[in-house]
Amino acid sequence: MGGLIDGVIAFLDRRQLTSVWMPLTAFLAALATVAAAGVGWGRALTRWNGLAGETRILVVLGLVLVTVLAGQLLTVARPGLVHCYAGHWPDLRVLRPLRAALLARHLAAQRARAGNPELFLTYPRTARRTLPTRLGNVLRAAEEHGDRYGLDAMTVWPRLYTVLPDPFLVSFAQAATAMQTGVMVSFLGAAFTVAGGTLAVLVLPGAGAACCVWGGALVAVLGYRAAVRAAGPYAQLIRAAFDVHRFLLIEAMRLRLPTSPAQERAQWEQLTKLWYRGAPDYDRISALRYPTPPESSSEPTPGDLVPVPADPATASPPDPDPAGLPSGPPAPSGPDPEARPVAPSAALAGRARPVRSLLAAAITLAGVAAAGMGPQRGTDEEIHATRDLPAFHVLAPADLKGERAGRLSGRYTVKPVGKGASLRPSELGPPLGTALAGRLALTVSVDAQRVRRGQAVSLRTPKGTFGGLIALEVPAKNSLIVAVPSTDLDALSRGLDAGPVRLVLPVS
């Protein structure tokens, strides 16, 4: 099994392991914990111990494969999640009030950008480019850093990434992984609030359901805060790449370096048009600064660049639609052409609504509702004993009191139960009906780790094999309580005293 886990880890790169697979494993483990708590830890452990060794291996292998496949799907969806957390939302009517409220709040902070160094690094220069989330504004501010050199960040970044030095790429990958991990933890926390909360309402009492809802919401908030905090170093490295390494791209293209800020801005402008439109402006080809040939000739050669006349309608390249962090080189977040921006004047005129307060109130009410549903369910299903019941007693309707007491009829107790005590299905044996009639309980010292309550077993002794026994309880791994027909009790007792005993399980 260790080799299997090592192989899976080797298959996954470290970035995917940290930002996707580990949070996903924790999410699935939390769901499994809620399910096991609802079924009962003792009952769940008994069922697991009752599985054959080969079946356990197959179950574990299946869980690992499902986790890896789900992780691969989340890896594909990771750029879209970052894109969503950055505030690039579709123009849906249901999202417009939320977008307007969040934009009003961030626009108020953006206006104070000039006098606050911290806001200078976390908000774009203009209100038009402000996004409705803090994460998106941090990335947008880093994207705008290339404007001072005349380059379009979304155009240049994928090309610049390929020539960045390895030490820089290592630091950048670490910063990107930290931000993506925060986003993934926040998303899975929100998913657990819905999935885990729904499951908890069905199988746990009210307090447990409320804890699942509030716990998932808390993880979602903390994950988002961690992503925003990690986006700071990530954005600074984007700025550093433009400041320090932008000329590496020009050198890799065998172009001449600019000798003045004006030449640099003109060169980046024409390169952007070349990459997007397929040709620079007709009268600005020289701004590309191609290498000067040893012997200039006035006659064009077949290899010369043939300029395409500029179209005024396409003079400026359109804004791309990045997905937060692509699967290849990570790129800063950019504008979303599908999202309809809210007019700055309308957002500034409107009053910032208390979005955080409304969200906190909604989560609190959801937890209270889950707690309210839980106790009601528990009250309806609570069943009590009407008299003192001995161990291994088959329950009859007269022994039980409760609205749904009939569902426990036919099951047996595994320990004495006092009058008025609550009966839980996880503390009872399976329904056996009249199978225990005429039988007596007997404790046998034998390896019983794979035995389940109610299972038919046989005991092989020096005096012969005794079949038709029923396993009532497994008090310890080397002890088993069986129901023995009264007619076989004396013979089985002599067989147990004669020598070692071996447990025989039916072939499934």
N, C-alpha and C positions, 0 to 999 in steps of 0.2 A: 504493500500500500504506500510505503514511503517513496518507492521508486515512481509510482504513478503520480504522486503529488509533485515530486521533483520534475517529472516530465512536463506536467502542466505549467509549472512555474517557468521552466525553460522555454516553453512555447510562447508564453506571454512576455512581452517586454516589460521592463521595470516601470515605465511610465503607465502602461495600461494596468499593471498589477496594483500600483499605488492609487491611481485615480479612479479605477472602475471596479476591479475584481474584489479588492478588500472591502470597500463600502457595500458592494452587492452581497458579499458573503455575510456581512453583519446584518443587512436587511433581511435576508432569508432566514438567518439564525433567529432573529427577533420574531419573525412570523411563526417559525417552528416552536419557539418558546411559548408564545401565546396559545398555539394549538395544543401543545403538551400540557400546559397548565389547565386548559379547559377540559381535556380528557381525563386528566389526573396523572401525576408523575408516576405513581405506583403502577397504574394500569398500562401506561405507555412503556415503562421499563419492562413490565412482564411480557408485553407483546414483543418487544425487541429481543428479549432473552429467549423467547420461544422460537425465533427464526433460526433456521439452519445457518451454519457458517458461510456456505456458498451464497445463500440468499442475502446475507448481510453485505457481502462483498459486492454483489450486484446492485444492491440498493445504494451503497456508498458510491459506486462507480457511476450509477445513473444520476445521483445528485451532483457529482463533480461535473459530469458532462452538461447537465442542464445549467449549472452555474456558469460554466465556460461559454456556452452558447448565448446565454442571457448577457454575459459580459461583452461578447462580441457585438451583440445588437446595441448595447448601450454605448460601446465605443463608436459605432457608426452614428448614433444619435447624439454623441457628445458635442460636436460643433453646433448642432441645432439647439441644444440646451444652453450653451454659452450665449448663443445668439438671442435666445429668449430672455435669459437673465440679464442681458445687456439692454433690454428694452426695445428690441426690434420685433414688434408684435404686428400681427395682421390687422387690417382695418375692419374689425368686427364691431358692430353696434354695441354689443355687450361690453366690450373693452374700452370704449371711448370715454365713459365717465371716469374709470380708473386711470386711464392714460392722462386725461386732463387734470385730475387731482394731483397725480404724482408730478406732472410737468410743472404745475403751478408752484409746487414746493421746491423743486430743483431750480426753476427759473429765479426764484427769490434768492437762492444761494448763489446762482451764477452772476447776479448783478453785483455781488460783493467780491467778485473774483479778483479785481485789480488790486484791492488793498489787502488781500490775505494771501500769503505765499502758499498756504496749504490748499486753498481753493484754486489757486492758479494751476496747480498740478492735477486737480481732480475735476475741473469743469472746462468745457470748450470756451473759445473766445467769444462766440456769438450765441445769442438766444436761439437762433434758428436751428443750430446744431445740437442743442441740449436734448438729452434723452430722459425718459421717465424713471430710470434706475440709476443708482449711484455707481454700480459696476460699469454700466454703459458709458457714463460720463467720464470715468477714469480712463477707459480705453479710447474714447473719442478725443480727449485732451492729448493723449500720447500720439494719436494719429495726426493731429494738427501740427505736431512739432516739425514735420517735414515741410510745411508751408514756408518757413523762413528761408529755405534754400530753393524754393521754386519747384519742388518735386511733389508729386501726388503720391501720398503714402500707400494707398491701396494699389496703385500701379507698380510702384517701385519695390514694395516689400517682398513679394514672392521671388523676384529676381535677385534682390540684395541678399536674401536669406541663403542662397546657394553659394555665395562667396564669403560669408562670414567666417572668421577663424574658429577653429575647434574649441579653444578655451571659452570663447564667448558663447558658442552654441550649447556647451555643457551648462553654463550658468543660466542661459535662457530656458533650456529644457526644464531645469529644476524650478524656475519661477512659474513657467507655464503649468507644470504638473501640480504645483501647490494651488494655483487658482482653479484648475479643472477639478481637483479633488474636493475643494470647497463647494463648487457648483454641484458635483455629483452627490455629495453628502446632503446638501440642502434638498435636492430633488428626491432622493430616496427617503429622507425624513418626511417630506410632504406626502410621498406615496404611502409611507407607513401610517401616517395620520388617517388616511382614507381606508387602505386595505387592512392594516392592523386594528384600527378602531372598529371597523365593521365586523371583523372576526371576533374581536373581544366582546362586542355587544352580544354576539351569538353564543359564546362559550364561557365568558367570565362574568362575575358579579359586577355591579355598578362601579365600584371603586377601581377595579382593574381596567374596565373599559375607559373610564375617564383618564387614568394614567397613560394608557396607550395613545389617546388622542392628544393630550397635552405634551406627552413626551416626544411624540413624532413632530409636533409643531415646534417644540423647543429645539430639536435637532435641526429642523429646516432653517430656523432663524440663525442659529449659531453657524451652520454651514455657509449661509449666505454672507454673514459677517466675516467669516474666515476667507471667503473668496474675494471680498472687497479689499480686505487687508493684504492678501497676496497679490492683488492686481496692482498695488503700488510699485513694488520692485519689478514686476513684469513690465509695466508701462515705462519705468525708468530705463530699463534695458532697451526698449524700443527707441527711446530718445537717444540713448548712447549709440545705438547702431547707426542712426542717421547722422549723428554728430561726428563720429570717429571713423566709420567704415564705409561711408557712402561712395568715396572715390575708388574703393576696391571694385565696385561694379563697372565704373567707367574704364578702369585699367583692364578688367577682364574682357571688355568689349573692344579693346585695342583702340580706344578713342583718346584724343589728347585731353589732358586735364585743363580745366578753366584757369585763367589767371586773374580773375576778378569776380566779385559777387554778381555783377551784371551778366558776365559770360556764363556763370554757373546756372543762374536762373533761366537764361535763354536755352542752355543746353538741355536741362531737365525738361523744360516745356516742350521742346521739339521731340525729345526721346519719348515722352508720354504720348504725344500725338502719333509717333511712329508705331508704338506698341498697340495703341487702341484703334487707330484709324487705318494703319497700314502705310502711311507716308507723312512726312512733316509738311509744314507750310512751304509752298513753292519758293517763296522769296527768302526763306530762313534756313535753307539747307546747310549753309555754312556754320550755323550755330551748333550743329551736331559735332563739329570738330573732328572730322575724320583725319587720319594721319596724312600729312603732306607727302605726296609721292616725290621720289628723288628728282625726276624730271617732269615738270608740269607741261601739259599739252592742252592747247585750246580745243582740239578735236575730241569729242566724247568717244569713249570706247564701249564695246558691248557690255562690259562689266559695270559701267557707271550706273549710279542710281538715277532712275527716271522719275522725277517728282510727279505727283498727282495734284492737279489744281485743288486748292482748298475749297471746301463747301462751307459757306457761312453758317449754314444750319447745323453743321457738325464741327464747328471750329473747336469746341471744347469737348473732351471725352466724357461720356456718361459715368456717373458714379457706379461702381460695382456693388454687388450685394454679397458681402462676406458673410460667412456663417460663424462668426466668433473666432473659432480656432479650427482651421481645416485639418484634415487628417494628415496632410503633408506638413510643410513648414507653417508654424503658427503665424497668424497675421493679426494685426490690430483690428478692432471692430470698426465697421464703417456704416454708412447710411443704408437704410432699407428702402428701396424704391417702391415696395409694395405697401409700406405703411404711410398713411396720410398724416403729415405733421400737423400739429395743432398750431394755429396762428399765435405768434408770440404776444401780440396785443391782447388777444382773447384770454390767453393763459395768465398774463400779468394782471388783467383786469379782474379775473376771478379770484375768489378767496381760496387759499390752500385748505383743502378739507383734511381733517385729521385721519389720514389713511391708516396710519399705524394703530390709532385707537380703535378704529372700526374693525381692522383685522384682528386685533387682540380680543375685542368683544365677540367677534364671530367664533374664534377658536374657543374662548371660554364657554360660550353658549353650546358649542358642539360637545365639549367635554361634559357639561352639565346634562345635556340631553342623553349622552351615552350612559352617564351614571344613573339617570332616571329610568332608563330602559332596563339596566342591569338588575337593580334590586327588585323591580316588578317581576322580572322573569324568575329571579331566585325565589320570591315569595310564592309564586304559583307552583313551582316544582318542589318546594321543600316538603319532605315526607318524614313523619315521625313514627316511632314504634309505640304501639298501644299497650305493650306489656314487656316484661323482661324476656329477652330472647337468648337462648344458648348459642354457642358456636356451632356452625354447620347445620343450622336450622333452615329448612325450606320455608320461605315466606308465603303466607296465605293472606287473602284480602283482609281477614279479621286482625292480622298482626300490624296493619299499616293504617296510617291516618294522613290524608292529604288529598288535594284535588286530583293529582295524577298518580296516586298510590298504586293503581292497578298495573302500571308498567313494570313495577318491581316484583309483582307476584310471580312465584316460581323460581326466583333466584334464592341463593342461600347466603347466610351470614358466615364470615370467616373468623369472627371473634364474638364474644358475648356483647349484647347490646342492651342497655338499660331502658327502662320505660321512659318514654318521652324524648329519647335521644334521636338526633337527626340521622337519617340513612342516606348515604351517598352511593350512587351506582358504582363509583370506582372502588368502594370498600366492600363490594359484594361479589360473590361468584356468579358465573353465567347461569342462565335458566337451565335447570335439569329436570324439572317436572317431578315425576314419580321415580326417577332413576335412583334416588337415595333411599327409597323405601327398603327396609330390611337390611340396611348396611350399617356398619360401625366404623368410626374414625380410628385410624392407626397411624402412628408416626414411625417413619422408616428412615434410617441413616443411609443416604444414597446421594450420588451426584445428581442434582435436580435443576441445574442451571437452564436447561432447555425446555422445561416443563411449564405448561400454562394451566391456569385454573380450569377445571372441567374437562381436561384432556384424559382420554382413555390410555392407560399404561399397563404394563405387565412387569412382574418381578421374577427374576430367575434366581432360584436358591438351590443349594445342594439337594434339597428334598423335591425339587421339581419347579416348573414354571407356573406361576399363578397369573392368569389373565383376567380381563373384565374388571380391573380396578379403575377407580376414578380419582384423579388428582384434585384434591380440595384446596390445598394451599401450599405455598413454598415459603416457609418461614425463614429459611436460610439456604445458601447454595448447596449445602451438604445435608439437607433435611427436607423431607417430603411427607405431607399428611395425605393419606389415601383413604377412600371409602371402600371397605372390604365387605363382601357378603357375609352375613353372620355365620353361614354354614361353612365358610372357608377360613374363619378367623383362627381356629385352633391349629389347623394344618399350616397356615402361613406363619404363625408365631413359632412353630417348631422349625420351619425352614429358615427363618431369620436367625434363630439361635444356633443353627447347625454350621454356619460359615458365612463367607462373604456373599453379598447380594448385588445383583446387577440389574439396572433399570433398562427396560426394553420399551422403546417408543414405536408407535405405528409408523409405517412407511407412508409418507405423504406424496 
